[in-house]
């Protein structure tokens, strides 16, 4: 649910991202249907730190941010090429 009500204006949703502490850049989000969206980011070096947040216009006037308090608050991810399990134990 969107805090404050309203709905996101179609075509206004975007992903704002910053790579390795750089400035935030916006990329439009394209709907894949349902709750699935796609944005294109540039190729990243393995180990790059990406901070990101979502933004969109609301039908009742204000702007929607996720997480609340963005861009001061943001999500983060690490760019990796692959994930390897070095140790697995099923505890049996």
C-alpha positions in Angstrom: 0.0 0.0 0.0 1.1 3.5 -0.7 1.4 5.8 2.3 -0.8 8.8 1.8 -3.0 7.0 -0.8 -3.2 7.5 -4.5 -1.8 5.3 -7.2 1.3 5.6 -9.3 0.8 7.5 -12.5 1.5 5.1 -15.5 4.9 5.8 -17.1 6.3 7.8 -14.2 8.0 5.0 -12.2 11.8 5.1 -12.3 14.8 3.5 -10.7 17.4 5.9 -9.3 20.8 4.2 -8.9 24.4 5.3 -7.9 27.4 3.2 -8.6 30.4 3.1 -6.2 29.4 6.3 -4.4 28.7 8.3 -7.6 25.7 10.6 -8.2 22.3 9.0 -8.6 21.1 8.5 -12.2 17.5 7.7 -13.3 16.4 4.8 -15.5 12.7 4.4 -16.5 11.0 1.3 -15.3 9.0 -0.7 -17.9 6.1 -2.8 -16.8 6.3 -6.5 -17.5 2.8 -7.0 -16.2 1.6 -7.6 -12.7 4.2 -6.6 -10.2 7.2 -7.2 -12.4 9.3 -4.3 -13.8 12.5 -3.9 -15.8 15.2 -1.2 -15.9 18.4 -1.2 -17.8 21.7 -0.3 -16.1 25.1 0.0 -17.6 27.6 -3.0 -17.4 29.2 -3.0 -14.0 32.6 -4.2 -12.8 32.4 -7.2 -10.5 32.3 -6.0 -6.9 30.7 -2.6 -7.7 28.4 -1.3 -5.0 25.0 -0.1 -6.2 22.7 2.0 -4.1 19.1 2.4 -5.5 15.6 3.7 -4.8 12.3 3.9 -6.6 10.4 7.1 -7.5 7.1 7.8 -9.2 4.4 10.4 -9.4 1.1 9.8 -7.5 -2.3 10.4 -8.9 -3.2 12.6 -5.8 -0.2 14.9 -6.3 2.9 13.9 -4.2 5.9 11.9 -5.3 6.2 8.3 -4.2 9.7 7.1 -2.9 10.7 3.6 -1.9 12.3 3.3 0.6 10.7 6.2 2.6 13.3 9.0 3.0 15.0 8.4 -0.3 17.5 9.4 -1.5 19.0 9.7 2.0 17.7 6.2 2.6 18.3 3.7 -0.2 18.7 0.0 -0.9 22.0 -1.5 -1.8 23.3 -4.4 -3.9 26.7 -5.8 -4.9 27.5 -6.6 -8.5 28.8 -10.2 -8.8 29.5 -12.5 -11.7 28.6 -15.7 -9.9 28.0 -17.1 -6.5 29.8 -20.2 -5.3 29.0 -22.3 -2.2 32.3 -23.0 -0.5 30.7 -25.2 2.1 27.2 -26.8 2.4 26.0 -28.8 5.4 22.4 -30.2 5.7 23.0 -30.8 9.4 22.1 -34.6 9.2 
